[in-house]
Amino acid sequence: MANVTVIGAQWGDEGKGKIVDWLAERADAVVRFQGGHNAGHTLVVGENVYKLSLLPSGIVTGTLSIIGNGVVLDPWALRDEMTKLRVQGVSITTENFALADNCALILPIHRDLDGLREAAAGSGKIGTTGRGIGPAYEDKVGRRAIRVCDLAHLDALDAQLDRLCAHHDALRAGFGEPPVDRARLIADLKEIAPFVLEYAQPVWKRLNQVRKAGARILFEGAQGVLLDVDHGTYPFVTSSNTVSGTAAAGSGLGPSAAGFVLGIVKAYTTRVGSGPFPTELEDETGQRLGERGHEFGTVTGRKRRCGWFDAVIVRQSCAVSGVTGIALTKLDVLDGFDTIKICTGYRLNGKVYDYLPAHAAEQAVVEPIYEEMPGWQETTAGARSWADLPAQAIKYITRVQELIETPVALVSTSPQREDTILVRDPFAD
């Protein structure tokens, strides 16, 4: 059976939560493969609203949910999130939840360092969530990380702590902070260890068993391609690779397991935090998009910047991530606009670009080239078939497909799970 990999094809916040939830009902396993608890997903199921930051969206439906090795894990955030979901009636057990034993941990010292750096950066702030994700990935790559499996061997952790503390003590001294409280850190780890180890296992092995049994696996990406540490708007990016290829390295399955790559794309464009945004609208139109789309971050609560749909960056995202088809979300936010614009290219120093240049200085000053289309006055909210959509809305979707050179597989017309138009079934490929 086909697997599906879901990624965001813009700057995150594209509505992946609803789409993953919709697909999770038909999957046998859902896997998070990168990022940390800086990724916010909101699921609306009937009258219930679930806000997830770390747990895979499949947990709400009882689907086997796995946190892969590519994720950096804050164990205290995980415990808090699980507690909140259980209060809402969600069952989380060792039968439906597993955690990779080779996950790197986010520690309190990572959160400290994240905050110190941003506070000292001034105009150079990147706009991190302050949750320690970047510093945790740095320690992982620097071979200083404490991993989930280390929690079962805390008495043998001295050498690892020596390397970790030597690095962080030097950084903290530069900020005028005292050295790491090593005794406190060990005490914190001893307190959280039993909770984490209950769910820890070699998930690569479990996933390979699931795959060999012919089950459907849904890989759930976090953030968006434009926040990828290699392919995004560097340095205003996250600390991991967010492209679909990461599903292989971040889960322990080979690249052939990725299956249908579904790129989630909002019908307009948003961004949280700092960084270039060619189609940003700092006027009444931008405010209208934000208000209608309720554009506030699930994790941070920060107001999102809003602008017209940028076909250039979405086409680029689809190319570098091998997107098979897109899910177009929040189409209903465009209801009522007399005119809708789509960015089809950029102008920079008299030259026209059909891609976003790599350098931050050029990204910051590119001028969008727009194509205008008539809007529609009818509502698309709650539409579940093409017949329910206004003719002009269908023309808009068709034009988006042409410009990004990738077909539409799904169209989402509200936060409700059922309000989805299925054009092409990702699991059928």
N, C-alpha and C positions, 0 to 999 in steps of 0.2 A: 504494500500500500504506500501511497505518496506521503512524504513528510512536507511540512510547511515551515519556512523561516520568515518571521515577521520583523521588519525593521522600520524605523522612521526615516523618511526620505527628505526631511527638511531639518529644522533645528530642534527636533523633539516636540513634545506636546501636540502631536498630530491626531491623537485619539486612538492610540494603539490599544489602550486598555479595553475599550468596548469591542474592538475587532478581535483581539486575542480571546476575550471572554466568549464571543460568538463562536469562534473556531474551537475553543477548548471543549465545548460540549460534544464535539465530534472527534476529539483527539484522545489518545490513550495515555499520553504523557506530555507535560508542558515543562520546558527547560529555560531557565534564565542562564545566559552564557557570558555576560560581561556587565560592567558597571557596578553600582552599589545601591545604597538606599537614597541616592540623589535622583533616582528615577521614579516619578510618580504616575500611577495609573488609577483612574477613577472608573469603577464599574457600577452601572445602574441596572439592577435586576428587579423588575417590578417596583415595589415601594422601597426597596433596600438600596442604599448607596455604600459601596465598599471602597476605601481608599488604601491602595497598596503602594509600598515603596520598594520592598525587597522580595517579598514572596511572589512566585509566579501566579499569574491571573487564574490559572486552572484550579487553584486551591479552593475557590469559592464554589466550584461545581463538583468538588470531590475528586477531580482528576489527579492522577499521580503528578506531583509537582516537585521539580528538582532544581536546586541551586547548583550550577556547575562550577568548575574550578576557575573559570575566567572571571567570576564575580569576586570582588573584595567585600568581605562580610563584617559588618558591625554586629557582634552577637547580642549586645544589649538592645540595639534597635530591632533586631529580629524578635527577641523575646517580647518587647513592647508591642510590636505589630501583631504577633500571634495572640497576645492577651486581648487586644482590642477586637480582633476578628472572632475569637471564641465568645466574647460577650455578645456579638452579633449572631451567634449561633453557628459559626463555621467550625466544622470538625477538622482538627489537624492532628494526625497521628503518624506513627512510623510506617503505617501502611500507605498513606497518601502523600507523605513528604519526606524527601531525602536531601542531604547536604553533602557536597563533595568534601572528602577528608583532606584534600590538598588545596582547599581555598585559603587564600591569605586573609588574615584578620585586620580589620580597622580597629586601632586601639585609641584610648583617650589621648595619647601623645600625638596621634595623627590629627585629631580634631584641633588640639592646641596649636600645632604648627600651621594648619590651614588658616586658622583665625589670625595668628600673628603675621603671616605673610600678607594676607589681604589688607590688614589694618595698616601695614607699613608701605603698601604698594602705591598709595596715592592715586594719581591719574593712570597708573599702570595696572589697575585692578582688572582681573580677568572676569570676575563675577561668579566665583565658585559658590556652591551651596554651603560651604564651611563645615562639611560633614567628614572631612578627612580622607576623601576618596583619592585625591592626587597623591598626597604623601604616602598612603598605603601602597599604591601602585609603584611608587618610587622605591620603597623598601623591598617590594617583591622583586623588581628588576635588579636591585642592588644586592639581592641575596641576603637581606637582613630580616625578612618577614617572619613573623610567627604565624604558623598555619593551624588550621583546625586540628590536624593530627598531633600537633605539638601539645595540645591541651591534655592529652593522655600521658604525657611524659614531662610534666612540669618540673620534676626533680632533676631532669637532665638538660635543663634549658640554659644553664649558665653561659656557655660559649656563645649561644645565639643572642642572649641578652647583652653580653659584652659588646658584640658588634652593633647591635641596635642602639644601645645607650651611648656608645662612643660617637655615633653619627648624630643622634638627636641632641646630646649634651652640647656639642659644638654649635649646632644651629641655635639652640635655646640661649646659649651664652651671647651669641650675636644680637639677640633681641633683648638682652638684659634679663633673661629669665633664669631661674635656678635649674640645676640638673634634674633629670628624670627621677621621680621618686620610685626607685626600683622595688622597694618593699610593697608600696601601694599597688604598683602594677601587677606584681605577682599575686597579691591578695585578690585583686579584681579578677584575674584569670582563674584562680582557684574557685572563686565564687560562681563564675559563669560556666566553667568547664562541664559539669554534669549535665546542664541543660543542652549545650551544643552537642556533646558526644552522643546523646541519645539518638540523634538524627544523622550522625556522620557515617559515611560509608564510601567505598570506591564507586562513585556513581557512573564512571565510565563503563564499569563492568555491568551494572544494572541496566544502563541504557543499551549496551550491546545485546543483552539478553532480550530486552523489549523489542529491539529492532529485528533480531533474528526470528522472533515470534510473529513478525508481520504487522506489528502494531503501528499506529500513526503517532508520530512525534511532532510536536509543535515547539519550535524554537522561538523564544520571546526576547527580542532585542530591546535595549533601553536607549534613551536619548535619540539622536538622529544622525544620519550620515554626515551632515554638515558640522557635526560636533566631533567627528572622528579625529583622533590625534594625528593621523596622516593625511586624510582627505578633506578635513574640515577647514574652517576659517581660522587657522592657526595664528596666534596662540590662544584665541578665544574658543577653546574646544574643551572637551572632557579628557580624561586621562587614559582612555582605553580606545581600542578599535571598535567602532559601532557598525561596520559594514557586515554583510551577511557571511563573509568568509570566516568571521570570528566564531560563528556557531560551531565550527569543527574543533578549533583549538580550545575553546572555552567550555566544551562539554565532554571531550574525550571520544567523540565519534569522528570519523573521517569526513572529508569534504563532500563525498558523494551522498551523505545523509541529509544535506541541506534541503533538497527537494525544490518545491515551488517557492520562490522568493517573492513575498508579498510586501511591497513598499507602501507604507501608510502616508498619505498626502492630504493635507488640509486644503480646502477649496480656495483658501487665501494663504497668507504667510504670517507666521508669528515667530518671535524670538524673545527669550528671557535673558537678562543680563547684558553684558557689554559685547561689542564686536560689530563687524560690518553687517549691514542690512540694506541692500540696494533699493528695495521697493517700500521701505518704511514710510508710513504716512503719519506725520505729526500734525494732523488737522482734524476736522470734524469727521471725515470719512474714516480715518484710523480709529478715532474714538468710538464711532458707531460700530465698527467691526469688533472692537474689544468688548463693548457693552453687550452686543447681541451674542457674541461667542463666549461670554463669561470667561474672559481670558485672564485667569489668575493661576499661577503655578500650583499643582497639587501638593508638592513637597514644601515649597518656599512661601507660597502665598503672594509672591511678587507679581506685579502687573506685567503682562506680556506686551511687547511692542508689536504693532500690527501693520500689515501692508497688503498690497495686491499680490496675486499669485505670480510667482517667479518661475516661468517654465525653464529658464536657463539652468538654474541650480538644481531643479528637480530632474531634468534630463541628465545632468552630470551625475547626480546621486544614483539614478537608475543604472547608469553605465558602469560606475565603479563598483556597484554592489550586485550587479547581475540580476536586477529585478525582472521577474517574469510578468508581473501584473501589479497594478496599484489598487489600493482601496481609497477612494476619495471620500473624505469625511467633512462634516459641517457644511454641506451644501446649502442647508437652510439658512445659514447666516447671511448669504448673499441675496435672500428674498427681498424684494422691494427696491433694489438699486436701479436707477434709470439707466446707468451706464456702468459696465464692469471692464476693468483693464487687466491685461495680461502682459507681463514682461517677456519679450521675445529675444532680447539681446542687450548688450551694454555698449556704451560709447566711452572711450577713454583716449584722451589726447588725439582726438580726430580719427581714431580707429575703432571699428566695430568688432566686438568679441562675441562669440557664441558659447563662451565658457567663462567661469569666474577665475580671474588670474590668481596665482598662488600667493603673491606677496600681499601682506596686510595693508600696506600703504595704498596699493592699487585697488584692493577690494573696497577700501573706505571711500574712494572717490569715483568709482564707476557710475555712469549715468544710465539709468534704465531706459530702454526703448520700449514703448508700449504699443500694443494693439488694442483697440477699443471694440467692445461688443455691446449690443443692447441688452439690458437686464430684463427681469421679469417681475411682474407684480403679484402673481399667484404664489401660494405657499408650496414649498417642497417638504415641509416638516412632516415627518411620519410616512412619507412615500415608501412603498414596498415593491413597486414595479415601475417599468418605464412608462406605462400608461398613466401613472399617477403624477408624472412630472410635466411641467410646462414645456412647450416646444423649445423655447429659448434656453431653458436649463439644459435640455438634451444637447442643443447646439454647443453650449459652453463645455460640457463634458467631452463632446466629440473633438472640439478644438484643443482642449487640454491633452487628450490622447495623441493628437497629431504632433503637437509641439514637443512633448516629452518623449516621443517615439516609443511609448510603452502603453499597452492596452489597459483599460479599466476592468478590474475583476469584480469589485464591490463598490457600492455607493452607500454611504451612511447618511441618514437624513434626520437623526436625532440621537440623543444619548441612549435611548432605549434599545435593548438588544434586538428586538424584533424589527425595528425600523431600518432595514437593510435591504438593498436591491442586489441580488446575486446575479452577476453577469457570467462569471466563470468560476467554477468551484475549484479552489486551490487543492483540495484533498483528492480531486478526481484525476489530476494529472499524473 
